[in-house]
């Protein structure tokens, strides 16, 4: 609420204003003295002036009188804070921050490697990949060894190169298909366990 105001030009010359001459001379003298002092008019004095204008039935309205005036608001003085209250507020803020942190991190696992899974999942994936690589290597070695053995062993039966290569390819294909059958059956069993 406004405590006082700096009088404008019309309030400063209130005693010389012909429309305000009807008012109480003490009130006008008080208004002029307060406005001349420069400290500002108390708002209670402005209210009394407004009431006197109403009672006199004057055509001068308050907003016309206050035109050019500046309102001074009192400075708000904050009471000193209670140290116990400040300590309690700090405790509550820390507790709320901790609860918010727990809420944000409740679905985060400390053993999580990245967004693709945990370290345990990584170990299972490495073991699975290792088994697949060994199986593929075993398949290639078996087919290659079958081709080599058949090629070298068929030199006693065939003297020409073409039948030897053809018999080696046929035997390597038969062994390769048999190996694929075993691999598929093994994987099918492992997938059934999952």
PyMOL commands that set and color helices and strands:
alter all, ss='L'
color gray80, all
select helices_A, chain A and resi 9-12+18-20+25-37+43-56+62-65+83-104+119-156+161-193
alter helices_A, ss='H'
color red, helices_A
select strands_A, chain A and resi 2-6+41-42+70-73+112-114+117-118
alter strands_A, ss='S'
color yellow, strands_A
deselect
rebuild
show_as cartoon
